[in-house]
Amino acid sequence: MMSRPYIFITRKCSEQQLKPLYDIADVEMWPEEETPCPRNILLEKAAKADGLLTMLSDSVDQELIDGAENLKVVANLAVGFDNIDVSYAKAKGIVVCNTPDILTDTTADLTFGLILASARRLMEAADYVKQNQWKSWGPLLLAGHDVHHKTIGIVGMGKIGQAVAKRATGFDMKILYHNRSRNEEAETAVGAIYSSFDDLLSASDFVVCLTPLTHETKELFNKDAFKKMKNSSVFVNASRGAVVNEQDLYEALVNGDIAGAGLDVFLKEPIGANHPLVGLHNVVALPHIGSASFETRYEMMNLCALNITAVINGEEPKTKVVI
């Protein structure tokens, strides 16, 4: 009797959503939900695995791939895949899959939540009440800035960017965007206006970064970029931490070059309460929860399971990464 394929999952997930895997393979799952699988264990498990279900925190590099002789498929529980050496995997005949589209609206909701929380000082206001500081009403008590009728500049007009732009129309915002190429669909659907990067920075009240991490976008938001922004503007990042020079952002916030920031991602995650940006009153810092709704995360898990199952069965996966 032939042995069943072996699948290793690098973080605790919903077994119910992963049922397609259990039907066709022996499945082992790292038992921790928040603690990453240690590198040495990941290498050990990958060495005998036919399939891996990975997180953004897992590095699927040449070392891992070279040691994984049976590996046929890597399914990443994310849209991004900068933790995987996709070209090397492809050269070794390994299929890489991701989870696009599913999390578009959920991440757009969170991104717009960051805009509102940063502009209207929602976290500060909630803490103000919790810390028993609310003693009376004042005409400028915790006054923030309006979002409606302002200009939003979206850097990276992919599907999530377009979903954020759609939400901005409900606030009667003027929508600027910068992208590697024109997105005519966004221009038609939501009236977005294509802009150069510099013009977008100088004209926008809210600069929202939704660009993927590439050589071109690494530290795209640096001292020069923040200097070009309005003193009253808010910077929001829900893409990747490495697109921002965090020291430059800190200085821009402290020096008053920009008014505030809403951040769901950081250069090295997780961060602690001692991170310089966290200590600033005008920063809303979240623990990378862009797609963290039960509905979306369950659907992402299920898609990963279906992708791995398809490849193991010699079929085409639903969402193969093509580079």
C-alpha positions in Angstrom: 0.0 0.0 0.0 1.4 3.4 -1.0 2.0 5.8 1.8 -0.1 9.0 1.9 1.4 12.4 1.1 2.7 14.4 4.1 1.6 18.0 4.6 3.1 20.4 7.2 1.2 23.5 8.3 3.4 26.1 10.0 0.8 27.7 12.3 -2.4 26.5 14.1 -5.3 26.8 11.7 -8.9 25.7 11.6 -8.9 21.9 10.9 -12.5 22.2 9.6 -11.3 24.6 6.8 -8.4 22.3 6.0 -10.6 19.2 5.6 -9.6 18.7 1.9 -6.0 18.0 3.1 -7.0 15.5 5.8 -9.0 13.6 3.2 -5.9 12.9 1.0 -2.8 13.2 3.3 -1.2 12.9 6.6 -1.3 16.4 8.1 0.9 17.8 10.8 0.3 21.3 12.2 2.5 23.5 14.4 0.3 23.8 17.5 0.9 27.5 18.2 -1.4 30.2 16.8 0.8 33.2 17.5 4.3 31.7 17.9 6.0 30.9 14.6 7.4 27.5 13.9 11.2 27.6 14.7 13.4 27.5 11.6 15.1 24.2 12.6 11.8 22.5 12.9 10.5 24.0 9.6 13.6 22.7 7.8 13.2 19.3 9.4 9.5 19.0 8.4 10.0 20.4 5.0 12.6 17.8 4.3 9.9 15.1 4.2 6.9 17.2 3.1 5.0 16.9 -0.2 3.3 20.2 0.6 3.7 23.2 3.0 1.1 25.6 4.1 3.1 28.7 5.2 2.7 32.1 6.7 4.5 35.4 5.7 6.8 34.9 8.7 8.2 31.6 7.2 11.2 32.0 4.9 10.9 29.5 2.0 14.4 30.1 0.6 17.0 28.2 -1.3 18.2 26.4 1.8 14.8 25.1 2.6 14.0 24.2 -1.0 17.3 22.3 -1.5 16.5 20.2 1.6 12.9 19.4 0.5 13.3 16.7 -2.1 9.6 15.6 -2.1 8.2 19.1 -2.0 5.6 19.7 -4.7 3.6 22.7 -3.5 3.9 25.7 -1.1 0.6 27.5 -0.3 1.1 30.9 1.4 -1.7 32.1 3.7 -1.4 35.7 2.2 -1.7 37.6 -1.0 2.0 38.5 -0.8 4.8 36.0 -1.3 8.0 38.0 -0.7 8.9 35.3 2.0 9.2 32.7 -0.8 11.9 32.4 -3.5 9.3 31.8 -6.2 11.8 31.7 -9.1 14.0 29.1 -7.4 10.9 27.0 -6.4 9.7 27.1 -10.0 13.1 26.0 -11.2 12.8 23.0 -8.8 9.4 22.1 -10.1 7.6 23.4 -7.0 4.3 25.2 -7.4 3.7 28.3 -5.2 0.2 29.5 -4.5 -1.2 32.5 -2.6 -4.7 33.7 -1.5 -5.6 36.8 -3.7 -9.0 38.4 -4.0 -10.5 36.8 -0.9 -9.1 39.4 1.4 -9.6 42.5 -0.8 -12.6 44.0 0.9 -11.6 43.0 4.4 -8.2 44.7 4.1 -9.8 47.7 2.5 -12.2 48.0 5.5 -9.2 47.9 7.9 -7.3 50.4 5.8 -10.2 52.8 5.9 -10.6 52.2 9.6 -6.9 53.3 10.0 -7.8 56.5 8.1 -10.7 57.3 10.4 -8.9 56.3 13.6 -5.9 58.4 12.7 -7.9 61.5 11.5 -10.4 61.5 14.3 -8.0 60.3 17.1 -10.2 57.4 18.0 -7.6 55.4 19.9 -6.5 58.5 21.9 -10.2 59.3 22.7 -10.9 55.7 23.8 -7.9 55.7 26.1 -8.9 59.1 27.4 -12.1 57.6 28.7 -10.5 54.4 30.0 -7.9 56.4 31.9 -10.6 58.4 33.6 -9.4 61.7 32.1 -12.8 62.9 30.8 -13.9 65.5 33.3 -15.8 68.0 31.2 -16.7 69.0 27.6 -14.4 71.3 25.7 -14.9 72.8 22.2 -11.6 71.4 20.9 -11.4 68.3 23.2 -9.5 65.7 21.2 -10.4 67.5 18.0 -9.1 65.7 14.9 -9.5 66.3 11.2 -12.4 65.6 8.8 -12.1 62.8 6.3 -15.1 63.8 4.1 -14.3 66.1 1.1 -10.6 65.6 1.6 -8.1 64.3 -0.9 -6.9 60.7 -0.6 -3.7 59.6 -2.5 -3.5 55.8 -3.0 0.0 54.5 -3.9 -0.6 51.0 -5.4 -3.9 50.9 -7.2 -4.4 47.1 -7.3 -7.5 45.4 -6.1 -7.2 46.5 -2.5 -6.4 50.1 -3.6 -9.4 50.1 -5.8 -11.6 48.8 -2.9 -10.3 51.6 -0.7 -11.0 54.1 -3.4 -14.6 52.8 -3.6 -15.0 53.5 0.1 -13.5 56.9 -0.3 -16.3 57.8 -2.7 -18.8 57.4 0.2 -16.9 60.2 2.0 -17.0 62.4 -1.2 -13.2 62.4 -1.3 -11.1 63.4 -4.3 -9.1 60.3 -5.3 -5.6 60.5 -6.6 -3.5 57.4 -7.3 0.0 56.4 -8.4 0.7 53.0 -9.9 3.3 51.4 -12.1 0.7 51.6 -14.9 -2.6 53.4 -15.3 -5.6 51.6 -13.9 -8.3 52.7 -16.3 -10.9 50.5 -14.5 -10.3 52.5 -11.3 -10.5 55.8 -13.2 -13.9 54.8 -14.7 -15.4 53.1 -11.7 -14.5 55.6 -8.9 -13.2 58.7 -10.7 -9.6 58.1 -9.6 -7.1 60.5 -11.1 -3.6 59.3 -12.1 -0.8 61.3 -10.6 2.9 61.3 -10.4 4.3 60.2 -7.0 5.5 63.6 -6.0 2.3 65.4 -7.0 0.2 62.8 -5.1 2.4 63.4 -2.0 2.0 67.2 -2.1 -1.7 67.2 -2.9 -3.1 64.5 -0.6 -4.6 64.9 2.9 -4.3 61.1 3.4 -1.5 59.2 1.7 -2.3 55.5 1.7 0.4 52.9 0.8 -0.9 49.7 -0.7 2.0 48.8 -2.9 3.7 45.4 -3.0 7.2 45.2 -1.7 9.7 45.2 -4.6 13.2 46.6 -5.2 11.6 49.7 -6.5 9.2 50.2 -3.6 11.7 49.4 -0.7 11.9 52.6 1.5 9.8 54.4 -1.1 8.5 56.4 1.9 11.6 58.1 3.2 12.6 61.6 4.4 12.2 63.1 1.0 8.7 61.7 0.6 7.5 62.9 4.0 9.0 66.4 3.4 6.8 66.7 0.2 3.6 65.8 2.2 1.4 68.4 3.8 2.0 69.2 7.5 -1.6 68.3 8.1 -1.5 65.0 6.2 -1.9 61.5 7.6 0.2 58.5 6.3 -1.4 55.1 6.3 0.5 51.8 5.5 -1.4 48.5 5.1 1.0 46.9 2.7 4.6 45.9 3.9 6.7 47.5 6.5 9.8 47.6 4.4 8.3 50.2 2.0 8.9 52.7 4.8 12.0 54.0 6.4 10.8 53.9 9.9 13.4 56.3 11.3 12.5 58.9 8.7 8.8 58.4 9.5 9.5 58.9 13.2 11.3 62.1 12.6 8.6 63.4 10.2 6.0 62.8 12.9 8.1 64.3 15.7 9.1 67.3 13.7 5.6 68.0 12.5 6.3 67.3 8.8 3.1 65.2 8.8 0.3 65.1 11.3 -0.1 61.4 12.0 0.2 57.8 10.8 -1.9 54.7 10.8 0.2 51.6 10.6 -0.8 47.9 10.3 2.7 46.7 9.2 6.3 47.2 10.4 9.8 46.5 9.2 10.4 43.7 11.7 7.4 42.1 13.2 6.2 41.6 15.8 7.1 45.0 17.4 6.9 45.7 21.2 5.5 48.6 23.2 9.0 50.1 23.2 9.1 50.6 19.4 9.7 54.3 18.9 6.6 54.8 16.7 4.3 53.2 19.2 5.2 55.8 21.8 3.9 58.7 19.7 0.4 60.0 20.4 -0.3 60.6 16.7 0.4 57.0 15.6 -2.2 54.3 15.5 -0.2 51.0 15.5 -1.9 47.6 14.8 -0.5 44.1 14.8 -0.8 43.3 11.1 -4.5 42.5 11.1 -5.4 43.7 7.6 -7.3 40.6 6.6 -8.1 39.4 10.2 -11.8 38.7 10.1 -13.1 35.2 10.8 -14.9 35.0 7.5 -11.8 36.0 5.4 -9.2 34.0 7.3 -11.3 30.8 7.2 -11.7 31.3 3.4 -8.0 31.8 3.0 -7.2 28.6 4.9 -9.7 26.7 2.8 -8.2 28.1 -0.5 -4.7 27.0 0.7 -6.1 23.5 1.3 -7.7 23.3 -2.1 -4.6 24.5 -3.8 -2.4 21.9 -2.1 -4.9 19.2 -2.7 -5.1 20.1 -6.4 -1.3 19.9 -6.9 -0.9 16.7 -4.9 -3.6 15.2 -7.2 -1.8 16.3 -10.3 -4.4 19.1 -11.1 -4.1 22.8 -11.6 -4.4 24.9 -8.4 -6.9 27.7 -8.2 -4.4 30.5 -7.4 -0.9 29.7 -8.6 1.7 32.4 -8.4 2.9 33.3 -11.8 6.0 35.4 -12.2 
